[in-house]
Amino acid sequence: QPFSTHFNLHQPTSSIYYPLFTTERNRPSIDKVLYITLQTGTIYYIGPIHTEGNEARLDHEPPFREEMERLPYPNFYYALEDVVRSYDPRLTYSIHRPSIIFGASTRSTYNFLLTAAVYAEICKYRNVPFRYPGSRYNWEHFCDMTDARVLAEQHVWAAVNRKAQNEAFNCTNG
C-alpha cells in the first residue's frame, strides 16, 4: 500500500519523509536551507474519500479555505505540514494545495492529463468509446483543476514574497 495514508504516516522509511530530513542528524540547517515549499493537495480538506464507503461524504464543501480546521482522520498531509513547522523558526516555508493537476509531466503518477490522454489513445486504437475514467461520485459532483504552470508560478511567488512566508495557499483554476 505505498500510497495509503496509514503507510505514509507509520513508516519512518516512507519516501515522503526523505526530502523533509526528519531524523535529527539530517534536519535542515538554517545555514544551508532557507526556504521550503511544500505541495500537498485538496485531500487536506476532503479526507479519506478513497476509502470504500466514504465516496458520498465530504466533510467540507467547496470552496475550500486555507484556514479550515483539520479533519478528524489520519492524513499524511497534516504530518508533512507538522514536520515542516517543527523546524527552526528562521527557516521559512509555504504550503501549496492544488486540486487535480493538469499539465505535461512524464514522471507524475498523479497527473490526470497524461492518464486521460493515454486512455483516449487506447480507446481510439481499439475503436471503443471514450468513457469518463473517474468515479460516479466525481462525475456527479464539483471538481476543480489546477494548471501546472499556474501552480509553478504560485510556488515562485510565495518563495520571493515576504508576506507569503509560513502560509498555506490553495491553487485552482475553478
JOJO-V908519 format. One line per field, one symbol per residue. phi: phi as a letter, one per 30 degrees, with the letter a starting at -180 (. if undefined). burial: I if it has 16 or more other C-alpha atoms within 10 Angstrom, else O. A space follows every 50 residues. Layout:
# JOJO-V908519
phi = ???
burial = ???
This chain:
# JOJO-V908519
phi = .dcddeeddccdcedddedchddedcedcddcbcabccccldeecciddd dejcdcbbdbcdddceddddddbdaddddddddddddedddcabcbbdcd dcldacccdccdddddddddddddddhbddceddddeddcbeacbbdedd ddddededdccedcdibcbdbbcj
burial = OOOOOOOIIOOOOOOIIOOIIIOOOOOIOOOOOOIIIIIIIIIIIIIIOO OOOOOOOOOOOOOOOOOOOOIOOOIIIIOIIOOIOOIOOOIIIIIIIIII IIIOOOOOOOIIOIOOOOIIOOOOOOOOOOOOOOOOOOOOOOOIOIIIOO IOOIIOOIIOOOOIIIOIIIIIOO
